[in-house]
Every structure is written in C-alpha cells, then in structure tokens.
Amino acid sequence: MAAEVNEPSAVAARYDREAERIIVDLASGATFAFPPALGQGLEAATPDQLAQVEIAGASFGLHWEALDVDLSVPALMAGSFGTKAWMRELARRAEA
C-alpha cells in the first residue's frame, strides 16, 4: 500500500530505555510512543537492538536491520502493530 501525502511521517525515532518505549517524532510535531512488546518482531529484542531503530520508506516506516523488522508509521498510528495474525495473537493475550 502506498503512503498518502497526509499520512503521518516520522522525522526521528529512538528507544527510551527508562520508559521502555519506542518513541517516534512525527513531521506534524506530535510524538507517538509504544511498548516494543506490541510490535511484531520486537517482542524479544534487547534494548541494544531496539536502540538501532532507523527511519525508512520515505519517512513512513521504522526499520531494525539486525532484527529484519519493518513497521509502518501510518499503521502504528492506526493501532496496527503487525500482520492480522499478529494482531489476533495480541488480542488473544489481552483476553487471557
């Protein structure tokens, strides 16, 4: 899916070890944060691996080279932290 011009884009991303959150600064001036355990492929990552987050895909993606993980900024903002199967698994865990 191609990103639309009005979709959220990242200008910076980092892992906050103290808060245990991925922090994404958006072009709009807003900031979005989420716990790595929600992100598909990030659930078992070490703090050092999480800190290697990069902006990718014309600022519409987050990338972790060592983990081979890519997440869409617009999808994250919409509450989608991975594939449909991953989201079903997160929902199942929340119900347990």
C-alpha positions in Angstrom: 0.0 0.0 0.0 1.5 3.4 -1.0 1.5 6.0 1.7 -0.7 9.0 1.2 0.8 12.5 1.5 -1.4 13.3 4.5 -0.4 10.1 6.4 1.9 10.5 9.4 5.6 10.5 8.7 8.5 10.2 11.1 11.3 12.7 11.5 13.0 10.9 14.3 12.8 7.6 16.2 14.5 6.2 19.2 14.2 3.6 22.0 13.8 5.1 25.5 15.3 2.6 27.9 13.9 4.2 31.0 10.3 4.3 29.7 10.8 1.1 27.7 9.1 2.6 24.7 9.8 3.2 21.0 9.4 7.0 20.6 8.5 8.4 17.1 8.6 12.1 16.5 6.2 13.0 13.6 6.5 15.7 11.0 3.3 17.2 12.4 5.1 17.9 15.7 3.3 15.2 17.6 5.0 12.3 19.3 3.9 8.7 19.3 5.2 6.0 21.7 4.6 2.3 22.1 6.0 -0.6 24.1 8.2 -2.9 21.9 6.2 -6.0 23.0 3.4 -4.8 20.8 5.5 -4.6 17.7 5.7 -7.7 15.6 9.3 -8.9 15.7 10.3 -6.6 18.5 8.8 -8.6 21.4 12.1 -10.5 22.2 14.6 -7.8 21.2 17.2 -6.5 23.6 17.4 -2.8 24.5 20.6 -2.5 22.3 18.7 -4.0 19.3 15.7 -1.7 19.9 18.0 1.3 20.0 19.1 0.6 16.4 15.8 1.8 15.0 16.0 3.8 11.7 13.5 5.8 9.7 12.8 4.1 6.3 10.5 4.2 3.4 10.4 8.0 2.7 9.7 8.5 6.5 6.7 6.3 6.5 8.5 3.3 8.1 10.6 2.2 11.0 13.4 -0.3 10.3 15.6 -2.5 12.5 18.3 -4.0 10.3 19.7 -6.6 12.8 16.1 -7.8 13.6 14.9 -7.7 9.9 11.8 -5.8 11.2 9.9 -3.1 9.3 6.8 -1.4 10.8 4.6 1.2 9.0 4.3 4.5 10.8 0.7 5.1 9.5 -0.3 1.5 10.5 1.2 2.0 14.0 -0.7 5.3 14.4 -3.9 3.4 13.4 -3.2 0.8 16.1 -1.8 -2.0 13.8 1.4 -3.3 15.2 1.9 -6.1 12.7 0.1 -8.6 10.5 -3.6 -9.5 11.0 -2.4 -12.8 12.6 -0.1 -10.9 14.9 -2.9 -8.6 16.0 -5.2 -11.6 16.6 -2.4 -13.0 18.9 -2.2 -9.7 20.8 -5.9 -9.7 21.3 -5.8 -13.3 22.5 -3.1 -12.4 25.0 -5.1 -9.4 26.2 -8.1 -11.6 26.9 -6.1 -14.2 28.9 
